[in-house]
């Protein structure tokens, strides 16, 4: 399950990056470079901008939820990790001294 969530997170991140780059800020943005004029004929510039803003919010919230879910399904071995507050065992210290 963790692997599936990780793949979904990567996919949503890529989509979010594309949607953000396509948005038309005051100065133009990448949307103008890719011929966004055709999109304005289809539904109007205002409708396109509204769709991109809604898509950005939806993908952002989806990314947040997927990250929380991925943390919940994180394998137990990775959740605990090394405990730095515990001292090293005596055998490990002796092995280091011998080397």
Secondary structure by P-SEA (a helix, b strand, c coil): caaaaaaaaaaaaaaaaaaaaacccccccccccccaaaaaaaccaaaaaaaaaaaaaaaaaaaaaaaaaaaaaccccccccccccccccaaaaaaaaac
